[in-house]
Every structure is written in structure tokens, then in C-alpha cells.
Amino acid sequence: MAASIESLFVEIASLEEPIEELQTLKTAILSIPVSALRDTVSGLRLEVIFSLLNTNDREKIELCVDILGRILLALSPVHLAQNCRVELQAGLKHPDDTVKILALTQIGRMVLNHEAVTEIQNNQDILREVIHCIKGEKMTVAKELIVDISSVSPVSLGYCANSSFISQLLGELTGDDVLVRATAIEMVTTLSHSQHGRQYLAQQGIMDKISNMITGAKSDPFSSFYLPGLVKFFGNLAIMDSPQHVCETYPAFQNKVFEMAIDPDPVMTGVALDTLGVLGSTVEGKQVLQKTGEKFNAVLKRMSKLASGGATELRVRCLEAISLLITLQAEQQTEDLLVLTESWFHLLSNQPMEMIRNISTQPFPELHCSALRIFTAIAPQPWGQRLMIGTPGFMEFIVDRSTGPTKEAKDAKFELVGALVSSSTAADILGSQHYLRLRSYLREGAYYVTAVATVTTEGAD
């Protein structure tokens, strides 16, 4: 097959209208798995196919785009940077959108790869040329690529800022088109993933602007299109920076999250749950939420109701958020924090252990696993172990391999057992008999099946 592909390249290079040969090449290329294609195509003269894009023949363009798309997918970003950079830059200026998208997509692979970026930056102003080629494009993929390039380094962000594209993007945050606004928010969030990106956004006053947008969303009937994105922006910022700093500096964010958590709109509720889970996954975030007192307690009670009934997807997101909120690693288990997580757990229900176990026995695998993760969250904490040993039948439930037949369920149960066994307090609190049974479960593995003895009667069929 490799020989036939190489011979097709040679034949195509010698013909003026190689439509049939391109069709044959496309079939041959698509018949080889991408993982096996690299060795076959790495030495081919791809300029043969790139040169055929200089035409108005729609069929020829489509064939070349399909062939190149498959081949370039198999090649490494470094190879693209070293051997295909000029052709891809030319593709950015092509009048056909499919060619532009091909070029944009491949350049995006290059700028997100460290070695490829080094290769590009070693060639003087290549980044500047790329930005110049695409800054006038209105396609979303072009905008995404600009943001990706900006995220690479302070130097590449400077190129993008000088091209005026970034200022255009920031202007779209408050534009009249709510869909464009929502897209702009997603891209600004991507830019905030890098430290130099966050510094730039702060210098431009974007954090204050987004905070004001959250406040003003109450009076905008179309805010549901972009409000989730605003909240996700600050949620990401809190984790990348500091939950306390973000929540104290931009109180509109925290207030809106609490408001969305009790919103009847499942989209708003879901975003709030995810955000609370992210915030509460850190010690600092837990302390920030605790400071709100009854506000957050009310949210926890709402989460309890959502976890117990409603749409399965929302229930799963709620359970996942709860598990993050009450998780404490061994090194984080100070007396104050243990009191905090225990108090939050008991706010869920008068009998929270039974509540979570009941959810875990319902015939929905995703609910079962999410409920087990809550037990895994409390397993390393002494108060959680005392609840487990004090709940009738719970230790038997943990080692019962008949519950949760799926691989995901077995993995979740195994993780729970592992969390208990690795705790320094488990042996004393649970007792040696239960502790040894848990160690035995761990030693047998997640997928252990008890052998069943059978007796064959002589003469039986």
C-alpha cells in the first residue's frame, strides 16, 4: 500500500487534471489507520497536493482537502512546523473556506505543541505572519486560533494585541449580538488559563467589566445565553488565582452562583453546581463558602433535594459537587476543617448515610458511582469512618461485590475501599475484623469473582 501511495503521488505530479488519481489516492489514504499512516506519508512531497489547491475546480479542491486533512492528521506538529508551514500560511489566504479551515486547524495543532512553537519562534516573525494572515477572518476557528496563539507566551500575546484582534474580541463582550458575546466570553476564558493572559485581562479591566455584566444580567431578558459563561470565567479564575481573592474582589460572582443554585432553570442550576464543586475542591474555597453562613447552608439543602430526585444528569452533577465539597486529603485534616466537612454532610439530611446509600442502589449506573464517590470523600476522615461503622449493614455493603456490576461501579467501589484502607485511623475506628476484610478486598482486586464449587453426579447428563 505504501508503494502504491508513493506511485500515485508521482503520477499525480505528472498530470494536469488528475481527478481520477486523486480519488484513488483518497481511497488508499482513508483505508489506512491514522496511527499507521505516519511512516507511509512522512517522506512524501506534499507540495504536489498543496499546489493543486490553486484552482477554482470545486471537486479538485474537496479531494485535496480530504487527502491533506488525513495526511496532516498523521504527521506530528513539529513535522508540520518544519515542512508545511509555508503551504499552510498560503492556505490561510485561499478564497475557499474549506482550505482556510484546514490551514487554521493544522496551525492550531502547531501552536499548542511546545516543540513546534519553539520551531516557529526560532524563525523570527513567523507568528507575526500567521496573525497577519488570519486577523481579518470572521470565522470562529480563526478567532480561536488567535486566542490559542496568545496563550502560548507573552511574546505571542503581544503580537496578537498589536494586531488589534484582542481589542476587537474584548469589544465583543458587550456587543449587541448575544451569541457573539457568548463566544467572546468562552475565548476570554481560554485566554485566562495562562498567567500572562490573566495579567493582560486585568490590565484591560476585563474582570471588572465581566463582574458588571453579571450584575446587569438581571435586567437583560437574553442573559441566559451568556450568563453561564460569565460565571464559568470567574470559576476558572478562582482556581487559577485564589478563591478568596476572586470572591471578595468580585462579590457579584459569588452571589450569582448562590442565586443560580436555587434557580428553577436546570441550565443555570447545573453551572452553579459545577462552580460550587470547583470552588469547594480547595481548602481556601471551603473557607470562603463557610464565611457566607446561612447563604451556603441554604444552597446545601437545595443540593440535597436535587440529588434525591429530578433529572439524572442534574442529580449526578449535584452528587459530584457534594463529593468535592466534603473531600479533605489527609494533610488537610485540621480540627476546624473536619468539623466543617462533617457539618456540611449532616446538612444534607437527618440521615445522610441512608440518603446517599439509597441513591447508590437506584438502577442508574452514573448515580451509583457518584454516590459511591461521596462515601469515598468521607472515608479518610475519622468522622466519616465513625458514621460508616455506626450505620447498620454499611460495612457489609462496602464489601458486597454483587452491587454495581459495571466496570465503572467496580472501580468506584475499589476506590472507596482503598481510601479506607489507606487511612491511618481506619483500623482503630472500624475494628480489626472489618479492616482486615477491607484489606482482603483490596488484595483480591476490583474485579475478583468468588469461585462457585459445582458437584457432578455420576451418570448425570
C-alpha positions as CSV (number, residue, x, y, z in Angstrom):
1,M,0.0,0.0,0.0
2,A,2.9,2.4,0.8
3,A,4.4,1.8,-2.6
4,S,1.0,2.5,-4.4
5,I,0.5,5.7,-2.5
6,E,4.0,6.9,-3.4
7,S,3.5,5.9,-7.0
8,L,0.2,7.8,-7.1
9,F,2.0,10.9,-5.9
10,V,4.5,10.6,-8.7
11,E,1.6,10.0,-11.2
12,I,-0.4,13.0,-9.9
13,A,2.6,15.3,-10.2
14,S,2.9,14.5,-13.9
15,L,-0.8,15.1,-14.8
16,E,-2.7,18.3,-15.5
17,E,-6.1,17.0,-14.5
18,P,-5.6,14.1,-12.0
19,I,-9.1,13.8,-10.7
20,E,-9.3,10.0,-11.0
21,E,-5.9,9.6,-9.5
22,L,-6.8,11.9,-6.6
23,Q,-9.9,9.8,-6.0
24,T,-7.8,6.7,-5.9
25,L,-5.3,8.3,-3.6
26,K,-8.1,9.4,-1.2
27,T,-9.4,5.9,-1.1
28,A,-5.9,4.5,-0.4
29,I,-5.2,7.1,2.3
30,L,-8.5,6.5,4.1
31,S,-8.0,2.7,4.1
32,I,-5.0,3.0,6.4
33,P,-5.5,3.8,10.1
34,V,-4.1,7.2,11.1
35,S,-1.8,5.5,13.6
36,A,-0.1,3.5,10.8
37,L,-0.1,6.3,8.2
38,R,2.8,8.4,9.6
39,D,5.6,6.1,8.3
40,T,3.9,5.9,4.9
41,V,3.5,9.6,4.3
42,S,6.3,11.3,6.2
43,G,8.6,11.3,3.2
44,L,6.1,12.2,0.5
45,R,6.3,15.5,-1.4
46,L,3.1,17.1,-0.1
47,E,3.6,20.2,-2.1
48,V,2.3,18.1,-5.0
49,I,-1.2,18.1,-3.4
50,F,-0.9,21.6,-2.0
51,S,-0.2,23.0,-5.5
52,L,-3.4,21.6,-6.8
53,L,-5.4,23.8,-4.4
54,N,-4.6,26.7,-6.8
55,T,-7.7,26.2,-8.8
56,N,-11.4,27.1,-9.0
57,D,-12.4,23.4,-9.6
58,R,-14.6,22.6,-6.6
59,E,-14.2,18.8,-6.9
60,K,-10.4,19.0,-7.1
61,I,-10.3,21.3,-4.0
62,E,-12.5,18.9,-2.0
63,L,-10.4,15.9,-2.9
64,C,-7.2,17.7,-2.0
65,V,-8.6,18.9,1.3
66,D,-9.8,15.4,2.2
67,I,-6.4,13.9,1.3
68,L,-4.3,16.6,3.1
69,G,-6.6,16.6,6.2
70,R,-6.0,12.9,6.6
71,I,-2.2,13.0,6.0
72,L,-1.6,16.1,8.1
73,L,-3.5,14.5,11.0
74,A,-1.0,11.6,10.9
75,L,2.1,13.9,11.0
76,S,3.5,15.4,14.2
77,P,3.1,19.2,14.9
78,V,6.9,19.5,14.7
79,H,6.9,18.0,11.2
80,L,4.2,20.4,10.2
81,A,6.2,23.3,11.6
82,Q,9.4,22.3,9.8
83,N,8.0,21.1,6.4
84,C,4.5,22.5,5.8
85,R,4.5,26.0,7.4
86,V,4.7,28.0,4.1
87,E,1.9,26.0,2.5
88,L,-0.4,26.3,5.5
89,Q,0.2,30.0,5.6
90,A,-0.8,30.2,2.0
91,G,-3.9,28.3,2.8
92,L,-5.0,31.0,5.2
93,K,-5.4,33.3,2.2
94,H,-7.2,30.8,0.0
95,P,-10.7,32.0,-1.2
96,D,-12.2,28.6,-0.4
97,D,-13.3,28.3,3.3
98,T,-12.6,24.6,3.5
99,V,-9.0,25.3,2.6
100,K,-8.8,28.1,5.2
101,I,-10.3,25.8,7.9
102,L,-7.8,23.1,7.0
103,A,-4.9,25.5,7.4
104,L,-6.3,27.1,10.6
105,T,-6.8,23.7,12.2
106,Q,-3.3,22.5,11.4
107,I,-1.7,25.7,12.5
108,G,-3.7,25.3,15.8
109,R,-2.0,21.9,16.3
110,M,1.4,23.6,15.9
111,V,0.9,26.5,18.3
112,L,-0.4,24.2,21.0
113,N,2.7,22.0,20.8
114,H,5.8,23.2,22.8
115,E,8.4,21.8,20.4
116,A,6.5,23.1,17.3
117,V,6.1,26.5,18.9
118,T,9.8,26.6,19.5
119,E,10.4,25.8,15.9
120,I,8.0,28.6,14.8
121,Q,9.5,31.2,17.2
122,N,13.0,30.3,16.1
123,N,12.0,31.5,12.6
124,Q,11.9,35.2,13.5
125,D,8.5,36.7,12.7
126,I,6.5,33.6,11.7
127,L,4.0,34.1,14.4
128,R,3.5,37.7,13.3
129,E,2.9,36.5,9.7
130,V,0.4,33.9,10.9
131,I,-1.5,36.5,12.9
132,H,-1.4,39.0,9.9
133,C,-2.9,36.3,7.6
134,I,-5.8,35.5,9.8
135,K,-6.7,38.7,11.7
136,G,-9.2,39.8,9.1
137,E,-11.1,36.5,9.2
138,K,-14.5,36.4,10.8
139,M,-14.7,32.6,11.2
140,T,-14.8,31.3,14.8
141,V,-12.0,28.9,14.1
142,A,-9.8,31.9,13.2
143,K,-10.6,33.7,16.4
144,E,-10.0,30.5,18.4
145,L,-6.6,30.2,16.8
146,I,-5.7,33.8,17.7
147,V,-6.6,33.1,21.3
148,D,-4.5,29.9,21.2
149,I,-1.5,31.8,19.9
150,S,-2.0,34.5,22.5
151,S,-1.9,31.8,25.2
152,V,1.5,30.4,24.1
153,S,3.7,33.2,25.6
154,P,3.8,36.9,26.5
155,V,5.6,37.5,23.1
156,S,2.8,35.9,21.1
157,L,0.2,37.7,23.1
158,G,2.0,40.9,22.3
159,Y,1.8,40.1,18.6
160,C,-1.9,39.4,18.8
161,A,-2.6,42.6,20.9
162,N,-0.7,44.7,18.3
163,S,-2.8,43.3,15.5
164,S,-5.9,44.9,17.3
165,F,-7.6,41.5,17.2
166,I,-7.6,41.1,21.0
167,S,-9.2,44.6,21.5
168,Q,-11.9,43.6,18.9
169,L,-12.5,40.4,20.9
170,L,-12.8,42.3,24.1
171,G,-15.2,44.7,22.5
172,E,-17.5,41.8,21.5
173,L,-18.0,41.0,25.2
174,T,-20.5,43.8,25.4
175,G,-21.8,43.8,21.8
176,D,-25.5,43.7,20.8
177,D,-25.3,40.1,19.5
178,V,-25.7,37.8,22.5
179,L,-24.4,34.8,20.6
180,V,-21.2,36.6,19.6
181,R,-21.0,37.8,23.2
182,A,-21.2,34.2,24.5
183,T,-18.5,33.1,22.1
184,A,-16.3,36.0,23.1
185,I,-16.6,35.0,26.8
186,E,-15.5,31.5,26.0
187,M,-12.4,32.8,24.3
188,V,-11.6,35.2,27.0
189,T,-11.9,32.3,29.5
190,T,-9.4,30.4,27.4
191,L,-7.0,33.3,27.4
192,S,-7.3,33.5,31.2
193,H,-5.8,30.0,31.5
194,S,-2.3,31.4,31.2
195,Q,-0.7,33.7,33.8
196,H,0.3,36.3,31.2
197,G,-3.2,36.1,29.8
198,R,-4.7,36.9,33.2
199,Q,-2.3,39.8,33.7
200,Y,-3.3,41.3,30.3
201,L,-7.0,40.9,31.0
202,A,-6.6,42.6,34.4
203,Q,-4.7,45.5,32.8
204,Q,-7.5,45.9,30.4
205,G,-10.1,46.0,33.2
206,I,-11.9,42.9,31.9
207,M,-12.5,41.3,35.3
208,D,-14.4,44.4,36.4
209,K,-16.3,44.5,33.1
210,I,-17.4,40.9,33.4
211,S,-18.4,41.5,37.1
212,N,-20.5,44.4,35.9
213,M,-22.1,42.2,33.2
214,I,-23.1,39.7,35.9
215,T,-24.8,42.5,37.9
216,G,-26.5,43.9,34.8
217,A,-27.7,40.5,33.7
218,K,-30.8,40.8,35.8
219,S,-32.3,43.4,33.5
220,D,-31.4,41.6,30.3
221,P,-34.0,39.1,29.1
222,F,-31.4,37.4,26.9
223,S,-28.8,37.0,29.7
224,S,-29.4,33.2,29.8
225,F,-27.3,33.0,26.6
226,Y,-24.1,34.4,28.1
227,L,-24.5,34.4,31.9
228,P,-23.3,30.8,32.3
229,G,-20.1,31.8,30.5
230,L,-19.6,34.7,32.8
231,V,-19.8,32.5,35.9
232,K,-17.5,29.9,34.4
233,F,-15.0,32.6,33.7
234,F,-14.8,33.6,37.4
235,G,-14.9,30.0,38.5
236,N,-11.9,29.3,36.4
237,L,-10.2,32.5,37.6
238,A,-10.8,31.4,41.2
239,I,-9.0,28.1,40.8
240,M,-6.1,29.6,38.7
241,D,-5.7,32.6,41.1
242,S,-7.3,32.5,44.5
243,P,-10.9,31.7,45.5
244,Q,-10.8,34.2,48.4
245,H,-9.4,37.0,46.3
246,V,-11.9,36.4,43.5
247,C,-14.9,36.1,45.7
248,E,-14.0,39.1,47.9
249,T,-13.0,41.3,45.0
250,Y,-16.0,40.4,42.8
251,P,-18.9,39.6,45.2
252,A,-21.3,39.7,42.3
253,F,-19.9,36.4,41.1
254,Q,-20.4,34.5,44.4
255,N,-23.9,36.0,44.9
256,K,-24.9,35.0,41.4
257,V,-23.7,31.4,41.9
258,F,-25.8,31.1,45.0
259,E,-28.8,32.6,43.1
260,M,-28.3,30.2,40.2
261,A,-28.1,27.2,42.5
262,I,-31.8,27.7,43.5
263,D,-32.9,28.8,40.0
264,P,-35.6,26.5,38.5
265,D,-33.7,26.6,35.2
266,P,-31.7,23.4,35.1
267,V,-29.0,25.0,32.8
268,M,-28.4,27.7,35.4
269,T,-28.5,25.2,38.3
270,G,-26.1,22.9,36.6
271,V,-23.5,25.7,36.0
272,A,-23.9,26.7,39.7
273,L,-23.3,23.2,40.9
274,D,-20.2,22.7,38.8
275,T,-18.9,26.1,40.0
276,L,-19.5,25.3,43.7
277,G,-17.7,22.0,43.3
278,V,-14.7,23.7,41.7
279,L,-14.6,26.3,44.5
280,G,-15.1,23.8,47.2
281,S,-12.5,21.5,46.0
282,T,-9.8,23.6,47.6
283,V,-9.4,24.4,51.3
284,E,-9.4,28.1,50.7
285,G,-12.6,27.7,48.7
286,K,-14.3,25.8,51.5
287,Q,-13.4,28.5,53.9
288,V,-14.8,31.2,51.6
289,L,-18.1,29.3,51.3
290,Q,-18.2,28.8,55.1
291,K,-17.9,32.5,55.7
292,T,-21.3,33.1,54.0
293,G,-23.0,31.2,56.8
294,E,-26.7,30.6,56.2
295,K,-26.5,31.5,52.5
296,F,-24.4,28.5,51.7
297,N,-26.3,26.3,54.2
298,A,-29.4,27.0,52.2
299,V,-27.7,26.1,49.0
300,L,-26.5,22.8,50.5
301,K,-30.1,21.9,51.5
302,R,-31.2,22.7,47.9
303,M,-28.4,20.4,46.6
304,S,-29.7,17.7,48.9
305,K,-33.2,17.9,47.3
306,L,-31.7,18.0,43.8
307,A,-29.6,14.9,44.5
308,S,-32.6,12.9,45.7
309,G,-34.9,13.5,42.8
310,G,-35.1,15.0,39.3
311,A,-33.3,14.6,36.0
312,T,-30.5,12.1,36.3
313,E,-27.9,14.4,34.7
314,L,-28.5,17.2,37.2
315,R,-28.5,14.7,40.1
316,V,-25.1,13.4,39.0
317,R,-23.7,16.9,38.8
318,C,-25.1,17.6,42.2
319,L,-23.5,14.5,43.8
320,E,-20.2,15.2,42.2
321,A,-20.2,18.7,43.6
322,I,-21.1,17.4,47.1
323,S,-18.2,15.0,47.0
324,L,-15.8,17.8,46.1
325,L,-17.1,20.0,48.8
326,I,-16.6,17.4,51.6
327,T,-13.3,16.0,50.4
328,L,-10.3,16.5,52.7
329,Q,-6.9,15.0,52.0
330,A,-5.0,13.6,55.0
331,E,-2.7,16.6,55.1
332,Q,-5.7,19.0,55.1
333,Q,-7.5,17.4,58.1
334,T,-7.2,20.0,60.8
335,E,-9.8,20.0,63.5
336,D,-11.6,23.1,62.1
337,L,-11.8,21.6,58.6
338,L,-13.0,18.2,59.9
339,V,-15.8,20.0,61.8
340,L,-16.7,21.9,58.7
341,T,-17.0,19.0,56.3
342,E,-18.9,17.0,58.9
343,S,-21.4,19.8,59.5
344,W,-21.9,20.1,55.7
345,F,-22.5,16.4,55.4
346,H,-25.2,16.5,58.1
347,L,-26.9,19.4,56.4
348,L,-27.8,17.1,53.5
349,S,-30.3,15.1,55.6
350,N,-31.3,13.9,59.0
351,Q,-29.8,10.5,57.9
352,P,-27.3,11.4,55.2
353,M,-25.7,7.9,55.1
354,E,-29.0,6.3,54.3
355,M,-29.9,9.1,51.8
356,I,-26.6,8.5,49.8
357,R,-26.9,4.7,50.1
358,N,-30.4,4.8,48.8
359,I,-29.3,6.8,45.8
360,S,-26.5,4.3,45.2
361,T,-29.0,1.4,45.0
362,Q,-31.1,3.0,42.3
363,P,-30.9,1.4,38.8
364,F,-28.8,4.2,37.2
365,P,-25.0,3.4,37.0
366,E,-24.0,7.0,36.9
367,L,-25.9,7.7,40.1
368,H,-24.5,4.6,41.7
369,C,-20.9,5.7,41.0
370,S,-21.4,9.3,42.0
371,A,-23.0,8.3,45.3
372,L,-20.0,6.0,46.0
373,R,-17.7,8.9,45.4
374,I,-19.3,10.7,48.2
375,F,-18.6,7.8,50.5
376,T,-15.0,7.8,49.2
377,A,-14.8,11.5,50.1
378,I,-15.7,10.9,53.7
379,A,-13.8,7.6,54.0
380,P,-10.4,9.1,55.0
381,Q,-12.0,11.3,57.7
382,P,-12.4,10.0,61.2
383,W,-16.0,11.2,61.5
384,G,-16.9,9.5,58.2
385,Q,-15.4,6.2,59.5
386,R,-17.5,6.5,62.7
387,L,-20.6,7.1,60.6
388,M,-19.8,4.0,58.5
389,I,-19.3,1.7,61.4
390,G,-22.3,3.1,63.2
391,T,-24.7,2.6,60.2
392,P,-26.2,-0.9,60.3
393,G,-25.1,-3.1,57.4
394,F,-22.9,-0.5,55.9
395,M,-19.6,-2.3,56.2
396,E,-21.3,-5.3,54.6
397,F,-22.5,-3.1,51.8
398,I,-18.9,-1.9,51.1
399,V,-17.5,-5.4,50.5
400,D,-20.6,-6.8,48.7
401,R,-19.4,-7.4,45.2
402,S,-22.9,-8.1,43.8
403,T,-23.8,-4.4,43.9
404,G,-22.8,-2.4,40.8
405,P,-22.0,-5.0,38.1
406,T,-20.4,-2.5,35.6
407,K,-16.7,-1.8,35.3
408,E,-17.2,1.8,36.4
409,A,-19.1,0.7,39.5
410,K,-16.4,-1.9,40.5
411,D,-13.7,0.7,40.1
412,A,-15.7,3.2,42.2
413,K,-16.2,0.6,45.0
414,F,-12.5,-0.4,44.8
415,E,-11.5,3.3,45.2
416,L,-13.8,3.6,48.3
417,V,-12.1,0.5,49.9
418,G,-8.7,1.9,49.0
419,A,-9.5,5.2,50.7
420,L,-10.5,3.4,53.9
421,V,-7.5,1.1,54.0
422,S,-5.0,3.9,53.4
423,S,-6.4,5.9,56.3
424,S,-4.3,5.8,59.5
425,T,-7.3,5.9,61.7
426,A,-9.4,3.2,60.0
427,A,-8.1,0.2,61.8
428,D,-8.9,1.6,65.2
429,I,-12.3,3.1,64.3
430,L,-13.6,0.3,62.2
431,G,-12.1,-2.6,64.2
432,S,-9.6,-5.2,63.1
433,Q,-12.2,-7.6,61.7
434,H,-13.7,-5.1,59.3
435,Y,-10.3,-3.6,58.5
436,L,-8.8,-7.0,57.6
437,R,-11.8,-7.8,55.4
438,L,-11.2,-4.5,53.6
439,R,-7.5,-5.3,53.1
440,S,-8.5,-8.7,51.7
441,Y,-10.9,-7.0,49.3
442,L,-8.2,-4.7,48.1
443,R,-5.7,-7.5,47.7
444,E,-8.2,-9.5,45.6
445,G,-8.6,-6.6,43.2
446,A,-11.6,-4.7,41.7
447,Y,-12.8,-7.5,39.5
448,Y,-12.4,-10.5,41.7
449,V,-15.1,-13.2,41.3
450,T,-15.7,-15.8,44.0
451,A,-15.4,-19.3,42.7
452,V,-18.5,-21.4,42.9
453,A,-18.0,-25.1,43.5
454,T,-20.1,-27.5,41.5
455,V,-20.7,-31.2,42.1
456,T,-21.2,-33.6,39.2
457,T,-23.3,-36.6,39.8
458,E,-22.2,-39.8,38.1
459,G,-24.5,-40.7,35.3
460,A,-25.9,-37.2,35.0
461,D,-26.5,-35.7,31.6
